[in-house]
Amino acid sequence: MFNKIVVIIFIAALTLSNFDAFAQKTTIWLVRHAEKATTNPADRDPDLSEIGKARAAALAQVLKRENIKQVYSTLYKRTQNTVRPLAILLNITPQDYDTKDLAATALRVLQANKGNNALIAGHSNTLIPMIKALNCEVPFEELSDNDYDMLFKVVINDSNKAKLTISHYGDLHYTTEVPLAFSQGATPGTNIPIKSNK
């Protein structure tokens, strides 16, 4: 009887310690805004195209079960409207961030979401620096203007070691190839095709 009690206590302690370790993992998802309505350089704040709006809806479907607790977006319509469907679905008010100091933003996001999951929406020229600011290795220096379907997942453990995996979601729309080492462990629900009313 005594041995059974010891075994039960040991298993309970082991389970709780494993749960504790799991709870401390922080997962930050990052995504570029979806397709823009215009490519006119004079338009500094274009909205999403119909295809972009459909991609935003697909993003919500991909991430709706990933226990996202907070959503961050730049001040532009294209990023705000990319995260809007997910934010509405999860009843989250997105927080704005300034791209001028990505290191400070990364620190704020990590401090506010320790042990939780969050989503950051950015731009082709801000996503890679943001991932680096999260202390994570990235396989390329920048995204091309045609990279719209990549979903970045950064998992940070208790020791502040970060691991990046990259997957695609919705209709494929990319030119930058993801090395195999970064595409292993694909995100649940990726490659959900998007449908446009266009």
C-alpha positions as CSV (number, residue, x, y, z in Angstrom):
1,M,0.0,0.0,0.0
2,F,2.8,2.4,1.0
3,N,4.6,1.7,-2.3
4,K,1.5,2.4,-4.3
5,I,1.1,5.8,-2.5
6,V,4.7,6.7,-3.3
7,V,4.3,5.8,-6.9
8,I,1.1,7.9,-7.2
9,I,2.8,10.9,-5.5
10,F,5.8,10.4,-7.9
11,I,3.6,10.3,-11.0
12,A,1.6,13.3,-9.8
13,A,4.8,15.3,-9.2
14,L,6.2,14.4,-12.5
15,T,3.0,15.3,-14.3
16,L,2.9,18.7,-12.5
17,S,6.5,19.4,-13.3
18,N,5.9,18.6,-17.0
19,F,2.8,20.8,-17.0
20,D,4.8,23.6,-15.4
21,A,7.5,23.3,-18.1
22,F,4.9,23.3,-20.9
23,A,3.1,26.3,-19.4
24,Q,6.3,28.4,-19.6
25,K,6.7,27.9,-23.3
26,T,5.9,31.2,-25.1
27,T,4.7,30.9,-28.7
28,I,4.8,34.0,-31.0
29,W,3.2,33.6,-34.4
30,L,4.2,36.2,-37.0
31,V,2.6,36.9,-40.4
32,R,3.0,39.5,-43.1
33,H,-0.1,41.4,-44.0
34,A,-2.2,39.8,-46.7
35,E,-2.4,41.0,-50.3
36,K,-2.8,44.7,-50.8
37,A,-5.6,46.4,-52.9
38,T,-3.1,48.5,-54.8
39,T,0.6,48.5,-55.8
40,N,0.6,52.3,-56.3
41,P,3.7,53.6,-54.5
42,A,1.9,56.9,-53.8
43,D,-0.7,55.1,-51.7
44,R,1.0,54.8,-48.3
45,D,-1.9,53.0,-46.6
46,P,-3.7,50.7,-49.0
47,D,-6.4,48.3,-47.7
48,L,-6.5,44.6,-48.5
49,S,-7.6,43.3,-51.9
50,E,-10.5,40.8,-52.0
51,I,-7.9,38.0,-52.2
52,G,-6.2,39.6,-49.2
53,K,-9.4,39.7,-47.2
54,A,-10.0,36.0,-48.0
55,R,-6.4,35.3,-46.8
56,A,-7.1,37.1,-43.6
57,A,-10.2,34.9,-43.1
58,A,-8.0,31.9,-43.8
59,L,-5.5,33.0,-41.2
60,A,-8.3,33.2,-38.6
61,Q,-9.2,29.6,-39.4
62,V,-5.6,28.4,-39.1
63,L,-5.0,30.1,-35.8
64,K,-8.4,29.9,-34.1
65,R,-7.4,26.8,-32.0
66,E,-3.9,28.0,-31.2
67,N,-4.9,29.6,-27.9
68,I,-3.8,33.1,-29.0
69,K,-4.1,35.5,-26.1
70,Q,-3.0,38.8,-27.8
71,V,-2.7,40.2,-31.3
72,Y,-0.3,43.0,-32.4
73,S,-0.5,45.0,-35.6
74,T,1.2,48.0,-37.1
75,L,-0.7,51.2,-37.7
76,Y,-1.5,50.4,-41.3
77,K,-4.9,49.2,-42.6
78,R,-3.4,46.2,-44.4
79,T,-1.9,44.7,-41.1
80,Q,-4.9,45.7,-39.0
81,N,-7.3,44.1,-41.4
82,T,-5.2,41.0,-41.7
83,V,-5.6,40.2,-38.0
84,R,-9.1,41.6,-37.7
85,P,-11.0,38.3,-38.5
86,L,-9.0,36.4,-35.9
87,A,-9.3,39.2,-33.3
88,I,-13.1,39.2,-33.8
89,L,-13.3,35.4,-33.5
90,L,-11.3,35.4,-30.3
91,N,-12.8,38.6,-28.9
92,I,-9.4,40.3,-28.6
93,T,-8.6,44.0,-29.2
94,P,-5.4,44.2,-31.2
95,Q,-2.6,46.3,-29.9
96,D,-0.7,48.7,-32.2
97,Y,3.0,48.8,-32.3
98,D,5.5,51.1,-34.0
99,T,8.0,49.5,-36.4
100,K,10.7,52.1,-35.5
101,D,11.9,50.1,-32.5
102,L,11.3,46.4,-33.1
103,A,13.6,45.4,-30.3
104,A,11.5,47.2,-27.8
105,T,8.3,45.8,-29.3
106,A,9.7,42.3,-29.1
107,L,10.6,42.7,-25.5
108,R,7.2,44.1,-24.7
109,V,5.5,41.2,-26.4
110,L,7.6,38.6,-24.7
111,Q,7.1,40.2,-21.2
112,A,3.3,40.5,-21.7
113,N,2.9,37.0,-23.1
114,K,5.3,34.8,-21.1
115,G,3.8,31.3,-21.1
116,N,1.1,32.3,-23.6
117,N,0.6,32.6,-27.4
118,A,0.5,35.8,-29.4
119,L,0.3,36.9,-33.0
120,I,2.3,39.8,-34.6
121,A,1.4,41.1,-38.0
122,G,4.0,43.0,-39.9
123,H,5.5,43.9,-43.3
124,S,8.0,42.4,-45.7
125,N,10.7,44.6,-44.3
126,T,9.8,44.2,-40.6
127,L,9.1,40.5,-40.1
128,I,12.6,39.2,-40.4
129,P,14.1,41.9,-38.1
130,M,11.2,41.2,-35.6
131,I,12.1,37.5,-35.6
132,K,15.7,38.3,-35.0
133,A,14.7,40.6,-32.1
134,L,13.0,37.5,-30.6
135,N,16.5,36.0,-30.5
136,C,15.7,33.5,-33.3
137,E,17.7,32.4,-36.3
138,V,16.1,33.1,-39.6
139,P,17.1,31.3,-42.9
140,F,16.9,34.5,-45.1
141,E,17.5,38.2,-44.7
142,E,14.2,39.5,-46.2
143,L,10.9,38.6,-47.7
144,S,10.1,39.4,-51.3
145,D,7.1,41.5,-52.3
146,N,5.4,38.3,-53.4
147,D,5.7,36.4,-50.1
148,Y,2.2,36.5,-48.7
149,D,1.5,33.0,-47.4
150,M,4.2,32.4,-44.9
151,L,3.3,31.7,-41.3
152,F,6.2,32.0,-38.8
153,K,6.1,30.2,-35.5
154,V,8.7,31.1,-32.8
155,V,8.6,28.9,-29.7
156,I,10.7,30.2,-26.7
157,N,11.4,27.9,-23.8
158,D,12.3,28.7,-20.2
159,S,15.9,29.1,-21.0
160,N,15.0,31.8,-23.6
161,K,16.1,29.5,-26.4
162,A,13.9,30.2,-29.5
163,K,13.1,27.8,-32.4
164,L,11.5,28.9,-35.6
165,T,9.3,26.9,-38.0
166,I,7.8,28.3,-41.2
167,S,4.7,27.0,-42.9
168,H,2.4,28.2,-45.6
169,Y,-1.3,28.9,-45.4
170,G,-4.1,29.6,-47.8
171,D,-3.4,29.7,-51.6
172,L,0.3,29.5,-52.2
173,H,1.7,32.9,-53.0
174,Y,5.5,33.0,-52.4
175,T,8.8,33.2,-54.1
176,T,11.2,32.8,-51.2
177,E,12.0,29.1,-50.6
178,V,11.9,27.8,-47.0
179,P,14.8,25.4,-46.1
180,L,13.6,22.0,-45.0
181,A,15.2,22.5,-41.6
182,F,12.8,25.4,-40.9
183,S,9.7,23.8,-42.4
184,Q,9.6,20.6,-40.3
185,G,6.8,20.5,-37.7
186,A,4.3,22.1,-39.9
187,T,1.6,24.2,-38.3
188,P,-1.7,22.5,-37.7
189,G,-4.3,23.6,-40.3
190,T,-1.9,25.1,-42.8
191,N,-2.4,25.0,-46.5
192,I,-6.1,25.7,-46.0
193,P,-7.1,27.1,-49.5
194,I,-8.6,30.5,-49.5
195,K,-11.6,31.5,-51.5
196,S,-12.2,34.9,-53.0
197,N,-15.5,36.3,-54.1
198,K,-13.6,38.1,-56.8
